[in-house]
């Protein structure tokens, strides 16, 4: 008689799995509590006092604060709301809710820390070295905050929504569109607030991007990951959620396990770094026993990433 599966509910495995899921959700809530607060502090305490417009809704908020005296957090929320509605129409209500939560919390904490410090920061800006320090520490903290928020399954919205929507309909990468939009915001900052803050904003954006990569995917810094998924019975459910929640496709390979001689299906999915944790959660929710391995995608060409034609033209 074959022995019972020790991971079955009769042996407590189901209860252990549920506890693991609940613990994962608790950790997500902790991330969601910390990440937006760190990003809000970076914008209100370091970026805005130093007049640094480092792209996105935060940069737009800084420009409007200095031009019209409007609260930065309130401006960020006004920018985000129509973009969230557009994103929800294109990607669905799950995407919209997650973006709304993340962007609302970042806007709230930006206003909170801005009101606490009067948007004057904590450094003496009569000394130019403190302006540089604001770009460095602001960029690092902003990246950490965004990365932690992404690990919770939410995102901070802003111009990234526009990038994702454009990439959804046209053969351009999210990164290229995001860079172009942020370049416009930074350039506007240079026009209205001065050349020095614009140059410092570039430093801040670079540091922020590096920290996002480090926090979201601390085992790699390439632009995307290849994820191989082996699930005995739940491949169709995983596939459907990859399409509906991540808006990516995948490929199912059919083979035979060399130990069991049983037919197996392996799913290959390529996702940008910021979606890898969401994908892993989907896999665990659908099949806690799935076998998964992740590799760096050195270069990803095609729909949703870098257009193949563009890459071929480099040759």
C-alpha positions in Angstrom: 0.0 0.0 0.0 1.5 3.4 -0.9 2.2 5.7 2.0 0.0 8.8 2.4 1.3 12.1 1.2 2.8 13.9 4.3 1.9 17.2 2.7 -1.8 16.4 2.4 -4.4 18.1 4.7 -4.7 15.0 6.7 -1.1 15.3 7.8 -1.3 19.0 8.4 0.4 20.0 5.1 -2.7 22.0 4.0 -2.8 23.9 7.3 0.9 24.7 7.0 0.4 25.9 3.5 -2.4 28.2 4.6 -0.2 29.5 7.4 2.5 30.2 4.9 0.1 32.1 2.6 -1.2 34.1 5.6 2.3 35.0 6.6 3.1 36.0 3.1 0.1 38.4 3.1 1.2 39.8 6.4 4.6 40.5 5.0 3.0 42.2 2.0 1.1 44.5 4.3 4.3 45.4 6.1 5.9 46.2 2.8 2.9 48.3 1.8 3.1 50.2 5.1 6.9 50.9 4.8 7.5 51.3 1.1 5.3 54.3 0.3 6.4 56.0 3.5 10.0 55.8 2.5 9.2 57.1 -1.0 7.1 59.9 0.4 9.9 60.9 2.7 12.5 60.9 -0.1 10.3 63.2 -2.2 9.3 65.7 0.5 12.4 65.7 2.7 15.2 65.5 0.0 13.9 66.1 -3.6 11.6 69.0 -3.2 13.7 71.2 -0.8 16.7 70.8 -3.2 14.4 71.6 -6.2 15.2 68.2 -7.7 12.6 67.0 -10.3 13.5 63.4 -10.7 10.8 62.3 -13.2 7.3 60.9 -12.7 4.5 62.3 -10.6 7.0 63.3 -7.9 8.9 65.5 -10.3 5.6 67.1 -11.6 4.6 67.7 -8.0 7.9 69.5 -7.3 7.5 71.7 -10.3 4.0 72.7 -9.4 5.0 73.3 -5.8 7.6 75.9 -6.8 5.5 77.5 -9.6 2.1 77.7 -7.9 2.7 76.8 -4.3 0.5 73.7 -4.5 1.1 70.8 -2.1 3.3 68.2 -3.8 1.3 65.2 -2.6 -2.0 66.7 -3.7 -0.5 67.3 -7.2 0.8 63.8 -7.4 -2.7 62.4 -6.6 -4.3 64.6 -9.2 -1.8 63.4 -11.8 -2.3 59.7 -10.8 -6.1 59.5 -10.7 -6.8 59.9 -14.5 -3.8 57.7 -15.2 -5.1 55.0 -12.9 -8.5 55.1 -14.6 -6.8 54.6 -18.0 -4.7 51.8 -16.6 -7.8 50.1 -15.1 -9.6 50.3 -18.5 -6.6 48.7 -20.3 -5.4 46.2 -17.7 -8.4 45.5 -15.5 -9.6 46.4 -12.0 -7.0 44.4 -10.2 -4.3 46.5 -11.7 -6.2 49.7 -10.9 -6.8 48.8 -7.3 -3.2 47.9 -6.6 -2.0 51.1 -8.4 -4.5 53.2 -6.5 -3.4 51.9 -3.1 0.3 52.4 -3.8 0.0 55.8 -5.4 -2.5 57.1 -2.7 -0.1 56.1 0.1 2.9 57.7 -1.5 0.9 60.9 -2.0 -0.3 60.8 1.6 3.2 60.4 3.0 4.6 63.0 0.7 2.0 65.5 2.0 2.6 64.3 5.6 6.4 64.8 5.5 6.1 68.0 3.5 3.8 69.5 6.1 6.0 68.3 8.9 9.1 70.0 7.5 7.4 72.8 5.5 9.1 71.2 2.4 12.3 72.8 3.7 14.0 69.4 4.4 16.4 68.7 7.1 19.6 70.1 5.6 21.0 73.6 5.2 20.8 74.3 1.5 23.0 77.4 1.7 25.8 74.8 1.4 25.8 73.3 -2.1 27.2 70.0 -0.8 23.8 69.4 0.9 22.1 69.7 -2.5 24.2 66.9 -3.8 23.6 64.9 -0.7 19.8 65.3 -1.2 20.2 63.9 -4.8 22.2 60.9 -3.5 20.1 60.1 -0.4 16.8 61.0 -2.0 17.6 58.7 -5.0 18.6 55.8 -2.8 15.5 56.2 -0.5 13.1 56.7 -3.4 14.4 53.5 -5.1 14.2 51.5 -1.8 10.6 52.8 -1.2 9.5 51.9 -4.7 11.1 48.5 -4.6 9.5 47.6 -1.2 6.1 48.8 -2.5 6.6 46.6 -5.6 7.4 43.6 -3.4 4.0 44.1 -1.8 2.3 43.5 -5.1 1.4 47.1 -5.6 3.1 49.9 -7.5 3.4 53.7 -7.1 1.6 54.6 -10.4 2.7 57.9 -12.0 4.1 58.0 -15.6 4.8 54.3 -15.4 1.2 53.7 -16.2 1.5 55.7 -19.4 4.5 53.7 -20.3 2.8 50.4 -19.8 -0.3 51.4 -21.7 1.8 52.7 -24.7 3.9 49.5 -24.7 0.6 47.5 -24.6 -0.5 49.0 -27.9 2.7 49.7 -29.7 5.9 47.7 -30.3 8.1 49.8 -27.9 9.5 48.7 -24.5 8.2 50.0 -21.2 11.7 51.2 -20.3 12.1 53.3 -23.4 8.8 55.0 -23.0 9.3 55.6 -19.3 12.8 57.1 -20.0 11.3 59.4 -22.6 8.5 60.7 -20.3 10.8 61.1 -17.4 13.3 63.0 -19.6 10.5 65.5 -20.5 9.7 66.0 -16.8 13.4 66.4 -15.9 13.8 68.9 -18.8 10.8 70.9 -17.6 12.5 71.0 -14.2 15.6 72.4 -15.8 13.6 75.1 -17.6 11.6 76.2 -14.6 13.9 75.5 -11.6 17.4 75.7 -13.1 20.1 73.6 -14.7 21.8 72.4 -11.5 18.7 70.7 -10.1 18.2 69.1 -13.5 21.7 67.6 -13.5 21.2 66.4 -10.0 17.9 64.9 -10.9 19.7 62.6 -13.4 22.0 61.4 -10.6 19.0 60.8 -8.4 17.1 58.9 -11.1 20.1 56.6 -11.7 20.5 55.8 -8.0 16.8 55.2 -7.7 16.7 52.8 -10.6 19.6 50.8 -9.2 18.0 50.5 -5.8 14.7 49.4 -7.3 16.6 46.6 -9.1 18.4 45.7 -5.9 15.3 45.6 -3.7 12.9 44.0 -6.1 15.3 41.4 -7.5 18.4 41.2 -5.2 19.7 38.2 -7.1 20.0 40.0 -10.5 20.0 43.4 -12.2 19.1 42.6 -15.8 15.9 44.0 -17.2 13.9 40.7 -17.3 13.8 37.2 -15.9 13.0 33.9 -17.6 10.8 31.7 -15.3 10.4 28.0 -15.9 7.4 26.5 -14.1 6.7 22.8 -13.6 3.2 22.1 -12.2 1.5 18.7 -12.3 -2.1 20.0 -12.6 -2.3 23.7 -12.3 -0.5 25.0 -15.5 -3.8 26.2 -17.1 -4.7 28.3 -14.0 -1.2 29.8 -13.8 -1.3 30.6 -17.5 -4.6 32.3 -17.3 -3.4 34.5 -14.4 -0.2 35.4 -16.2 -2.2 36.7 -19.1 -4.9 38.5 -17.0 -2.7 39.9 -14.2 0.7 40.4 -15.8 -0.4 40.9 -19.4 2.3 38.6 -20.7 2.2 35.4 -22.6 4.2 32.3 -22.3 5.0 29.0 -23.9 4.1 25.5 -22.7 6.6 22.7 -23.4 5.5 19.1 -23.2 8.0 16.4 -22.1 8.6 13.4 -19.9 10.0 13.3 -16.4 13.1 11.0 -16.5 12.6 9.7 -13.0 8.8 9.1 -13.1 8.5 8.6 -16.9 5.3 10.6 -16.6 4.2 13.3 -19.1 5.0 16.8 -17.8 4.2 20.3 -19.0 6.8 23.1 -18.4 5.7 26.7 -18.8 8.2 29.4 -19.8 7.3 33.0 -18.9 9.5 36.0 -19.4 8.7 39.0 -17.2 10.3 42.4 -16.4 12.1 42.5 -13.0 9.3 44.4 -11.3 6.8 41.7 -12.0 8.8 38.7 -10.9 7.6 38.7 -7.3 4.0 38.9 -8.4 4.5 35.9 -10.7 6.0 33.9 -7.9 3.0 34.7 -5.7 0.7 33.6 -8.5 2.5 30.3 -8.8 2.5 29.6 -5.1 -1.2 30.5 -4.8 -2.1 28.1 -7.6 0.3 25.3 -6.8 2.5 25.4 -3.6 4.2 22.2 -4.8 5.3 23.6 -8.2 8.9 23.4 -9.2 10.3 26.8 -10.4 13.6 28.1 -11.5 14.5 31.6 -12.6 17.3 32.7 -14.9 18.5 36.1 -16.2 17.2 37.1 -19.6 20.3 38.6 -21.2 18.2 40.3 -23.9 14.5 40.2 -24.5 13.2 41.1 -28.0 9.6 41.2 -29.2 6.2 42.5 -28.1 6.2 44.2 -24.7 10.0 44.4 -24.7 12.6 45.8 -27.1 11.3 45.5 -30.7 13.1 42.9 -32.8 13.5 45.3 -35.7 15.2 47.9 -33.5 17.7 45.3 -32.3 18.3 44.1 -35.8 19.1 47.6 -37.0 22.1 47.8 -34.6 23.9 45.1 -36.6 
